[in-house]
Amino acid sequence: GNVQGLAFNADGSRLFVAGHFGTARLQQTVCGSVNLRGLMMVDPNTGFTDCSWIPQLVPFGDNFVGAWPLLSTPTQLWVGGFFTSISGEPQQGVARFTL
């Protein structure tokens, strides 16, 4: 799947990535065996996946699901997309993470 949204945190030390990756039939893994499910964080200095933040979007297995826009504020990350839960917590199309 492809990337749909990018956002840095306030000091630019973390890059959040949203998209369709890992939500279609082809399952992708990172950090050993962690499934990608539409959201991840990357170290902008190295380009490597930051294994401390890989939320799991549900549903997956369909090309029309995923996370799309991202909005970062100094204290929050807002995520929009087609999902019904993230990492086991019910979320309907929009979610907020505390940074």
Secondary structure, DSSP 8 states (H G I E B T S, - for coil): --EEEEEE-TTSS-EEEEESTTSSSS--EETTTEE-BBEEEE-TTT--B-TT---BEES-SSTT-EEEEEEE-SSEEEEEEE-SEETTEE--SEEEEE-
